[in-house]
Amino acid sequence: MRTVHPDVRRVTEAIARRSAGSRDDYLRRQHQAGRQAPNRRQLSCGNLAHGFAACDGGDKDRIRLMEAANLGIVTAYNDMLSAHQPYRDYPDKIKTAARELACTAQVAGGVPAMCDGVTQGMPGMELSLFSRDVIAQATAVALSHQMFDAVVCLGICDKIVPGLLIGALHFGHLPMMFLPAGPMPSGLPNKEKQRVRQLYAEGKVGRKELLEAEAASYHSAGTCTFYGTANSNQLLMEAMGLQLPGGSFVNPDTELREALNREAVHQLCRVSAVSASPRPLAEALDVRSIVNAMVVLLASGGSTNHGIHLIAIARAAGFIIDWTDLDALSKTVPLLVRVYPNGQADINHFHAAGGSSLLFRMLMDAGLMHSDAPSMWGESMASYLQEPVLRKGQLHWQSAPKHSGDPAVIASLETPFDTEGGLRLLKGNLGRALIKVSAVAPEFHRIDAPAVLIASQGELQARFEAGELDRDCMIVLPYQGPQANGMPELHKLTPVLSVLQDRGHRVALLTDGRMSGASGKVPAAIHLSPEAAAGGAIARLREGDRIILDAVSGVLHCEVDAAELAARQPLAQEEDSRFGVGRELFSVFRHRVGSAEQGASVLFPALPEGEVQSR
């Protein structure tokens, strides 16, 4: 077993210590549920008959006898979301694979799957973050039938994977694995797509040219190839041992993809609740798993959205973490990956350069990942230093590469892209925020500029077109937090801010909202907490206030006298009834949701601000 780095051990022990009570409560509930297994024995004959009524004869007999595993499939399939379109045929393939081990599988239920790419800049984006908790609840509804001995989750994209995992953790007495579908083949390079977006923002190309570029980039079934939240999800599920090693970025409809899916189903049958060696999710995901996920997020320059999602996932498993934990790890974990928007390569290039197995090998060699953490496949995370290959049509595993196939995509421990991780904590008299520095050039890590206040993404475009922004400025957009409007991603700001930076201006963004997981080169202090709608200081900023964003020293500060800042009346939120595209149905969420630093969830009771690190 490899020695764990002292800083990683320190953070791990601190999380375990502060979470002792909540983790014990969680495990006690899951062990109690596990003692009822197999749950089908608890059902009346009428209940059970309803459960297998539509099954084929052989499956019906196996379910009736209760001696073989019955896998519950929770699917996020729809054919509008390119990443999830390949899931159409997965249920039948899963059933076939289960029958090979004399087991069965049923579709337990479906969950919604929004595409943030479709809703960017539109009112529907206000439902995006809240959909994660809806997915968690829908997962619980699907599994509530008590018909299942293990769980197969079919989900890839932004809020879907966190939601499925949060829901599955409430059935932690059952084993669970994700089956990914893989990324689409590489299309128009992401850098070229971004160039056309900036030209469109400047009015130099029209909608026709923009649409051609977007369609050439997002061109087929599979996950988008940039390193945003969807692909961060995949890497983190591997890092927690909930997907097969090296399998996240194998393209759809390939022989290897099919072989990996078959192996994952077989593994769930082998470790199901009715097997000789059950591996319940509650025990397969522990504090080491959570820390491994944070480390991999930082080392890969992953999505800022996981500064919210990982906190909620941890809470579902009984662990309490916050941005201070991420920041402490970031000071120790080097940046080892450059995938767009952090570099020029896409996720297919990352996979070809060595992928997850190489990244994990380096992190474990440096003591930055817990190699002894449990996993749903293999003996522990040490088993994940392998990659899958096909030989004569059969799945085999070979040792992970020891060196990068492309040092411009995956760096070595000796020459990292940065000695610190891709996300950092900012704090000061405006509150606490996250910044993603992995795609930001070092000369922009510190911005000292006057505030320009806007009330919407559209206002930024209007002021840009009016020529008001050709200068150094700190764009401030309040009332974008979870209580205000559901915390939509603000990706439409990126092209304008990128143009201003390219013109030589020192610009940055300050908001209590979110940016896309693919946000890039412009420094952005996001997820600011407390948010404007909760009385945060961002609502008391005024045009021209001097604001300092310093990612090097971790400072976010407004150069206004404390008494004056406190005495100001908060700006009013822009009038909006929050009606249309279903937003009115989520008013209860907006009133109940917790802060960004506590996971922006309606599912967990809020902790007093500042209590986490004091535990």
N, C-alpha and C positions, 0 to 999 in steps of 0.2 A: 504494500500500500504506500502510495506517495505521501510525502510530508506536505501538509497544508501550510500555505503562507500564513505567517502570524497575523497579518491584517485581515485576511479572509476568515481565519479562525476567530478573531476577535469580534467581527461583525456577526458571524454565525452564532457564537455563544451569546452575544447581546440580544439577538432576536429570540433565541430559545428561552433565555431568562425572562424577558419581558412578556413572552407569549405562553409561559408555563400553564397558567390557569385556563386560558381560552383553548389552548391545544389539548389539554387533558379533557376538558368538556367535550370538545369535538370527537376525540378518540372514543370516549365513553359512549357517546351517542351512536357512533358507527359500529362499535363492538356489539352494542345492544341490538342494532339492526341485523348484524351478521349472525347473531345467535338464532335468528328466525329462519335462516336460509336452510334449504331452498324455499323461497317464498311461496312457490306454487303450492306447497303442502298446506299453507295457511288458507288457501282459497276453497270455497265450497265447490261441490261438483258443478253446479250451475255456473259459477264464476269461471272455473277452469274450462268448461265446455265452450263458453263464449270466447275464451282466449285462443283456442286452437281450431275453432270451427272452420275457418277458411284455409287451413293448412293442407298440404298434400298428405296422402295417407301415411307415408313413412314418417314424415315430420310429426304428424298428429300422434302416432304411436309413441315416438320418443318423448314428446312433451308430456304425454299422459303418464308414462312410466317414471319420469322425474329423475332418471339416473344419469342422463347425459346433459351437457350444458345447453341452454337456450340463450343465444346472444340477442340482446336488444339493440337495434340499430336506431340511432337518432340522427336524422339527416337534415342538412341545410341545403338540399338540392333545389336549385331553380335554373332555368336555361337562359336567363338574362345575365346572370353573373358569370363571366367567362371562367373564373376559377372553379366554379361549382358545377358547370355544365357537364363535366365528365362523370359526375356522381349519378347520372341518370341510370346507368346500368349496374352500379355497385351493389344494390341490395341482392339482386339475383346471383351475382358472382360471390358475394359473401355467403349466401345460403349454400351454394355449391361447395365452397371451400369448407364450410362447417360440416356438411354431410360426409366429407372425406374422412373426418374423425368421429363419425357417428353422432354428431351434434346437430343442432338446429339454430336457425336465426330468424327473427321476425323484425319488421320495421315497427319500432315502438311508437314513433311519431316524427313529425317534422317541425322545424323551427324556422323563423324568418331569417332571411339573409339579404341585408341591404348592400348595395354597391355604392360606396362613397364616391367612386369615380363618376357615377351617374348624377349624384345629388350635390356635388361640390358647387357651392355658391347659390344653391336653391333652398327654398324653405324646408324641403324634406330632410336636409342635412341636420335640422334640429332634432330629428328622431334618432339619429345615428347612434350616439353614445347610449341613450336610453334603451336602444334595442338590445344592448348587451344583457341588461337585467331581464328583459322580456325573454330573451333566448334562454337564460338560466332558468327562469320559471317554466318555460315551455319544455325544457329538458326534464325538469322534475315531473311535470304532468305526464310526459311520455313514459317515464320509468315508474310512475306510481302504481302501475298495474300489478307489480310484484310477480311478473312472469319470467324474470330474467336472472341469469347467473353471471353475466358479464355484459359489458357495454362497448359498442363500436360507435365512435363519434365521427361523422362525416362533415367536416368544416375546415375552412382554410383562412378566410378573410378576416378583416379588421376586428369587428366586435364579436364575430361568430365564434371563433375559437375560445376567447376568454369566457364568453357566455356559456358555451357547452361545458367547459371545464368547471366553472363555478357550479353549474347545475349538477354535473356528475359527482362533484365532491360531496354533495348532500346525499349521495348514494355511495359513499366511500367504502362501504362493506363489499362492493363489487369491484372486480378488476375492470379497467377501461383503457382503451387505446384509440388514438386517432389514426385514420387512414387518409393520407393526403392524396391529391390528384396530380400535383406537380405543376411546374411553370410552363407557359406557352413557349414555343421556340423563339429565339431572338428575332426581333423585327427591326424597325427603324431605331437606330441608337438613341438612347434616352437623352443624350446631350443635344442631338439634332432636334429632337422634339421640343426640348426646353428653349432652344434658339428660336424656333418658329413661334413658340408661345410669347417670347419677349418681343419679337417683331410685330406680332398681332397686337400686343399691348401698346406698342408705339404707333399703331396705325399704318405700318409699312407693308403688311400683307393682309389679305381679306379672310373672311370666314371659310371660303373654299379651300385656300391653302392650309389654313389651320386644321380643318377637318381631315384633309388628306394626310397630314402629318400624324394626327392622332390615330387615324384608322390604320396607318402603316405601323404604328407602335403597338396598339392593342388590336391584334389581327386574327386571333384564333382562340380556341378553347385553352384554358390553363390560367395559372396565376400571372398577373402582370410581372414583368421581369425586373422592375426597379426594386430597391431594398427599402420598402415601406413596411407598414404594419403587417400585411398578409405574410410576407416572407420572413419578417421578424417572428411572427407567430410560429412558423414552421421550425425555425432554428431553436426557439425556446422550448417547444414541445420535445424536440430531440434532447435538448440539454436537461430536461426533467425526466427523460426516460420514458416518455409516453408515445413516442413514434419509433419506428425501427431505425437503427443507425444508418446514416448515409442515404436515407430514402426520401427525404423531403423534396429534393429538387431533381428527381427523375421525371422526365416529361410524361404527359398523359399518353395513353394508348400505345405504350411500348411493352415489349415482352418483360423487361425488367420491372416495370411498374406493376404489371399483372402478377408477377412472381412475388414481389414484396407484399402486395395486398393479401395474397393467399397465405403467406407466412405469418402476417399479423393476425389473421383470423385463426390460424392453427395455434398460434401462441396463446390467444385468448381462451381457446378451448382447453389448452394444457394447464392454464392457471386460473380457470373459472372457479366460482364459489363452490361448485360441486366436484372439483378435481381433487386429486390426492395432495396437491401443493398449491392451494389458493393464494393469490397475491392481490389482496384488496387495495384499491386506490388509496385509501386513507393511510396505509402503511408504506405504499410505494412512493408517495410524495411526502417528504419530510422537510425539515428546515434546510438540510443540505441541498435538496432539490430547488428550493426557492432561491438560495444563494447562487447556485449554479446558473439559474436562469438570469439573474441580475448580472453576473459576471459575463456571460455570453452576450447579453444585450450591450454591455459597455464595450467589450472587445471588438464587437462587429459594427459598432456605430449604428445600432438599431433604432427603431421607431420611438419617438417621444411618447407616443400613446401608451407605451408600456410603463411609463412613469405613473400611469393611472391604473392600467389593467393588472399589472403584477401585484399591486397593493390589494386590489379586490380579490384576486385569485388567492393570495396568501391568507386574507381574512376568511375566505370560505373554508380554508384548511385549518383554521385556528391560529394563524400566525399574524403578528402585528408588525408591519414594516412601514417606513416612510422614506422621504427623499434624502434624509440624512444618511440612511444606510446606503442608498445608491451612491451618494456623493463620497462617502468614506471608501467604498470599493473603487470608485472611479479614480481616486488618487493613487491606487495601486495597480489597477488593471490597465495594460497598454492597449492602444487601438491597433488592431492587427488586420483589419479588413477594409478595403475600399471598393464598395459597390455603389453605383449611382443611387442617390445624389451625392454620396461621399467620394465618388471617383467616376471613371468612365465606363467601367465594366458593368455587366448586368449579372443577375443571379445565376444564369447558366454558365457564365465565365467563372464565377466563384466556385461552382460545383466542379468544373473541369480543372480548376487550379488546385484542388484538394478538398474543398468543401468542408462540411461540418466535422468529418472525422479528423482531418488535419488540424483544424482549429481547436478541437477538443484535446487532441494529443499535445499541442503546444501549451494549452492552458493547464492541463494536468501535469505536464512536465515541470511547469513553473510553480506548481502548488496552488494555482488560482481556482481550480475546480476541485470539488470533492469527488475523487475517483471512486470512493466507497459508497457514494449515495445510491440508494435503491433505484431500480428501474423495472419497467414492466416486461422487458426482454433481457435475456442474459442474466448474469449473476449480480451485476452492479453497473454503474456508469463506466467502469473500467472496460466492460464488454463493448462499449461503443467506440472503441478505437479500431473499428473495422469498417469496411465498406463492402457493399453488395456487388456481385458480378454474376453473370450468367455463363455457365459452361455446359455446352451441349444441351441447352434448354433448361438446366437445373440451377437453382439459386445456390450460390456459394458465398462465403465470406473470406475476404483477404485483409491483411493488416493495413491499417491506415497509412497513407504516405507520410514520410518523415520530413519532406521538404516541399515547399511551394512550387507548383508548376508555373506560377506567374507571380513574381514578387511585387508587381504593381497592383495585384489584387489581394493577395494574402502575404503579409510581411512575416519576417522571422521575429523571434523574441529578441534577438540581438539588435535588429534594426527596425523597430516598430514605426508605424506612421506617426504615432504620438506616444509619449510615455504615460499618458493618462487616458481614461476611457472617453467614450463619445458623448456622454451626458454629464452635466454638472448642475449643481445647486447654486442659485443666486439668492441672496437675502439682504435685507436692509429695511429702511423705513417705509417701503412700499409693500412689504410682505415677503413671501417666499415663492420662487419660480424655478422652472427648469429651462435649461438651454442646451440645444444639441450643437456641439462644436465640431463634430467629426467632419462636417462638410464646409465649415467656415475657415477661411484662410486666417493664419495667425495675426495678420495685421488688422483684422476686424474683430478680434476677441475683446477689445475694449472700445466702446463708443461713448462719447461725451457730447451730447447734442440737445438742442431745444425741442420740447415736445410739440408735436402736431396732433391735435385731437381730431379723431374721426368717429362717426357714429355707426358706420357700416362699411362693408367692403366696397360698395358702389361709390361711396363718397371719396375713397382714396383714388379711384379711377378718374372721377370728375375733377378733383383737385390736380391730379397729374396732368390731365388734358388741358387744364387751364393754366399750366405753367407755374403753379404755386409751390412745387416741391423740388425745384432744381437747386438744392442746397443740402447741407448736413441737417439731419432731422431724426428724431425719435418718434415714429408713428405710434400713437397710443389709441388702442381700441378697447374701451371698457364694455361691460354688460354683455360679455360673451361666455360667461361661466355657466356651470350646470343649473344654478338656481334661476339665472336670468332667461336663458333660452335653450338649455339643453347642451350647451358647449359644442357648437358645430365646429368643424374644421374650417380654417380660413385660408384655404389654398389659393383663392383668387387674388390674394394680396401678393403672392410670390413674384409673378412676372413684373409688376410695376416696381417693386422694391429691388428686384434684380437689375432692372434697367437703370434705376437711380444709382445703384452701386457701380455698375459698369461705366457710368458717366463720371465717376470719380468722387461721388459724394459718400460721406460716412453716414450710413443709415442703419436703423435697427427697428425692431418691432417690440412693443410691450403690450401684452394683452392677458386677460384672464380666460381667454379661449384656447383652442387647440390649433395647431398647424397640422397639415398632412404628415403622415409618417414619412413621406418623401420630401419634406421640406429641406432646403439646401443651404446655399451659400450666404444668405443674409442672416446676421445674428438676430435671434428672436427669443425674448424672455416670455415664456408662455406658461399656461396653467397657473397664473398668479393667484395666490391664496393668502388672505381672504379675497374673494371676488367682489366686484362692485356691488352686486345685489345683496351681499352679506355685510355691507358696510366697509368694504376694503378701501384703502387709501387711493387706489387708482381712480375712484370716482371723484376725488377731490383735486385731481391734477387740472392744470389750466394750460392753454396754449402758451408756449414760450418757456415754461418751466424747464430748468436745466436738469437733465436726467443722466446718470452715469450707469452704464451697464458694463461690468468688468468680469468677464468669464475667467480670467486668470486668478483674481483674488476672490471671486465668488460674491461680488458686491452688486446690489441693485439699489440705487439711492437717488432720491430727489433732493436737489440743493435748494430746498425751501425751509425756512424756519419751522421747527416742529409745532410751535404754538399757532403759527399762521396756517399751516397745513391742516391741523386739527380743527381750526375754527371755520374753515371753508364749508359751504353747503355742498353736499354731493351733487354732481350733475344728475339730471333726471334721465332715466332710461328712455330711449327712443320709443315713441308710441307704436305699439304693435299688439293687436288683440291675441296673437299666437293662435289664430284661427286659420284653418286650411291645411290640406294634405295630412289631416289627422292630428295636427299639433294640439288641438283642444283636448284630445283624449289623454294627453300627458301632463296636464296641469298638476295632477296629484304627484307626479314625479318631481316636477320643478319645486314644489313646496316641501318635499320630503328629502330630496337628494343631499348627500353629504358633500364635503369639500373635495376638490381635485386631489389633494394630498392624502385623503382617506379613501380614494378609489372612486369618487363621484358615483356612488351607488345608493339605491333606495333599499337595498336588501339587508343592510347591517346598521345597528344603532351607532350614532356618531360618538366618537371619543372627544373629550374636551381638547381643543387645539393646544398643542404643545405637550400633551400628556404622554405621547408615544415614547419620546426619548427619555422622559423622566422615570419611566417604569424600571 
